[in-house]
Amino acid sequence: MFCKLCKSLNLNIEYSGPIRSGGANSKTEEGFKVFYCLDCDCRFLSPVPSAIDKYYSKKDYWEKHHGKLSIQRLQQKLDPEQFRWKSEIEPSFFRNKVVVDYGCGCGLFLDGISKIACKTIGIDKAGFFADHLHENGHLLHTDICSLKTSSIDTIVTFDTLEHLENPTQTITQLSKVLKQEGDLFIGVPNFNDFLKKLVPAYLPFFYHKSHLFYFTEKCLKLLIEKSKMTHISTVFVHKYNIENSITWARESKPQGKIQSSVFDKFTEDTFRTNIERQGLSSHILIHAKKQTKE
């Protein structure tokens, strides 16, 4: 066994136990381990579930994670998350730009920037979203290799990289289609999510059958370096409110998105700001750039 990111043999077992098989209320499964590389700080799942690449192209995956497939339901459930990603990135990275969303799903993020971008392109194996994407003015490709080299201004990929068997290869491919000085934004779950430290019952929920990698800022920077791009900045993004944390601590199980009137906006903002300040947020957002060749 060697690290799937840096090829080191310096590994420990990070976690061995039940992991989540699908959506928030799905059952757990046994027979998996999460390994930790002491050299690059990467964590990865072993073994890789069989035929996982094909799994992402089927409606079964979406229904197992999000319920009966419906664009309206996906919008209601996922629009707030896409809005949060969008709020962390300056509009100038999209204005009058050719923008790709790698792992676009039904195109929710692209919908949010379509009025300022000059062209919006989705990359996703879920080809059954094609008609909806086209109706909303987006192009859809099922493979990044179908795009021309050095043709894209900005690429975003949110909650996708952790699902892939070879993230280094993927980021290298994304870099190839970026123009010189093009920008890449990668948003992934944060391995150092504070809730793992407080609620032991959260671990079988956090570790996920379709999450093949678990990232920290350190290993993401290494991934960027291996893909011959330049790391520009890291932002820690926490997507959930205080009551989500309280409910996990009380119930030891997910309760869905919780809208609470107990805490005011100032309290919620202070909570989120401090979680992010300490790097203990639910997600990490990395900005990388394809630098001009010397």
N, C-alpha and C positions, 0 to 999 in steps of 0.2 A: 504494500500500500504506500502510495506517495501522494503529496499534495497536488490537487488538480489545478492549482494556480501557479505555484512556483517549482513544483516537482521535488520538493524537499521530502526526505524520509523522516524528518523530525516531527512526528505526529503523536498526539494523545487522543483519547476518546473524550469528547466534550459532553456527550449525552447518549445514553442508551436506555430506551424505554418506549412507551407508547407515543405515537405522533398522530396528528390530525390527518384524516384521509381526504377531506374535501372542504366544504363550506363551514361556516361558523358553528353550526349545530350537527356536523357530521360525526360519525363514530371515529374512534382511534384505531390504529393498526400497530402491530408489533413487528419485529424482525429488521428494524433499521437502526443505524447508529449515525451520530454526527461526529466527524473527526475534526480536530483542531490542529492547525499547523503552527508550531511555535516560532517558525521563521517569518512567515508573512502575515500571520494573524487571521488567516482564512479558515472558515468552517464549511464543511461540505457533507452532504448526505451520502450514505452508502448502505446498501446498493442503490443504484439508480433504478427507479421503477421501470418495468419493461414497457416498450412502445410509447414512452411519454411524449415523444415528438408528435406522433400521430394523434395522441390524446388531445393536444391543444387545438387541433384542427376540427374537432368534432363538437357538436352541440352538447354532447354529454358533459364535457368539461364545464361549460358555462352554466348548465342547469344544475350540476352537482354543487357548484360554488355560489350561484346567484338565484337559484329557483327557476321556475318555468320561464323560458326565454321570451322576453318582451322588451322592446326598445324603451318603452315608457318606464318600465320597472327598473331597467338599468340606469336610465337617466335619474330617476328619483333616488336610487341607492348610491350612485357613483359620481353624480355631478358635484357634490360638495368636495370630494377628494380631488377631482380634476381642477376645481376652482382654487383649492389650496395650492396645488402645484403651480398653477398659473400666477397666483399672487406673489410667489417667491421669485419670479423671473421678470425682469424689466421688459416692457412691450417692445423696446428697440430691437430685441433679438428676434422678433417676429415681423415687425413692420416692414412691408414691401419685400419680404424674404420668401424664399422657397423653403418650406418647413416640412420635415418628416417626423411622424410619431411612430416609433418602432414598438409594436405591441399595442396598436391603437384600439383594438376591440371594435366597438361600433362608432368610434370617432368622437367621443365626448370632448376630449381636449382640443381636437382640431375644430370642432364647432365653436369653441370659445375664442379662437384666434383667427377664424376665417375672414372676418371683416377687415383685418389689418394686414394679414399675410397676402402675398401676391399669388401663392400656390400652396395647397396643402395636400400632403401625400401620406397615406397610412400604410404601414407594413404590418400584416398580421396573417397568420395561418388560417384564421377563421374566415374563409372566403364567403361564408353565407351572409356576412354583413355587407357585401359588395353593393347591393342595390341601395341600401340605406345610405352608405357613404357617398355613392355617386349622386343620389338625390340631394344631398347636402353640399355638393360641390367639391368633394374630395376624390382624389384618385386612390386606388387600392392596389398594392402589390403583395403577393404572398411570400416574397423572398427579396431580401435586400440586394442580392446580386443582380436583380433585374434593373437596378438604377445605374445610370452612367457615372463613371468615375469623376470626382470633383464637380458635381452638379448641384449640391445641396448647401444652403446657407446655414441652416440650424436643424439639429436633430434632438428630439427629446425621447426618452424611454423611461416610463414610470411603472414600478411594480412589475417588471418584466424580467430583468437580468437574473434575478434569483431563480427563475424557472428554467434557465438554459443550461445545457450540459457543458458548453464550452464558452463561457463569457469572454475570454480573451480573444478567441476567434471572432466573436460577434462584434466586439468593440473595434477590432482591427478592420472588419468589413465596413462598419459605420464610418470609420475614419477615412477609408478610401473614397467613399462617395461624397464626403464633405469637401467644400472648396477650401483652398488655403485661407487660414484665419477663420474658418468656419467653427461654429460652436456646438458643443454636445452637452446636454443636461441629463444626468442619470439619477433617478430617484428610486431608492430601494428601502426595504425594511432595515432597521438598525439592529444589529446583534446586541448592542448594549442598551436595549430598551429597559427602562428602570423597573417596569412591572415584573420582569423575570426575577428580580432580586427580592421583591416583596411578597409575591404570591406563588408558592410552589406549584399550585394547580394550573398556573398559566403555562408552564413548560410544555405539556402535551398539546396545548393549543398553539403555542408559538412555533414549535417544530412541526413541519408540514410536509406531507408526502410529495407535493409538487414543488416545494422549495428546495432546490438542489444545492444552493449556496446561501451562506449567512455572512453578511458583510459588515466590516468596520471601516472607519475612515482610512486606517492604515492600509488595509488590503485593497481598497478601492483605488487609492493613490498608486499602488503597485500595478494594479490592472491597467490604469491609464498609462503609466510609464511603459509597460510591456507592449502596449498598443501604439507606442510612439506618438502619444499626444501629451500635451502639457496641462497639468492640474492648475486651475485658476483659483477656485474657492470651494469651500465646503459649508453647507448650511444644514443645521439640524432642524428637522420639521416634526412637530408632534401634532397628530391629527385628532386626538381624542380629549374629551373634557375631564374635569375632576371626578364627576360622578361615575364615569366609566371605571376609573381606578378604584373608587370606593366600592362599587358594585362587585367588581372582580374580587376584591379583598373579602367582601361579605359572603358572596354566593359561590365563589370559586368556579364560575362558569360564565360564558358570554351571555349578555342580555340584549344584544343589538345596540343600535345607536340610541343613546339616552339623551333626551332633551330635558334639562332640569331648570327649574325656576329658583332653586335654592341659592345658587351663586350668581352674582352679577357679572357683567362683562369685565370689569376691572379685575375681579378675583380670578376669573377664567384666564384672562390675558397674562396676569402675573404668574399663575401656575404654569402655563405653557411656556412663557418666556424663560422661566428658571429651569424647567426641564430641558429646554433647548440649549440654554447657556452651558449646562453641565454635560452636554453631549449624550443625554440619556433619553432622548426622544424616540418616538416610534419609527421614524424614518430619517434617512440621510439624503441630501441633495448635493451632488457633485457637479461642478461646472468645469469642463475641459475644453481645450482649444487645439485645433490643428494649426500649428505654427508654420509661417512661411519658411520654405527651405532656404538655407544660406548658400 
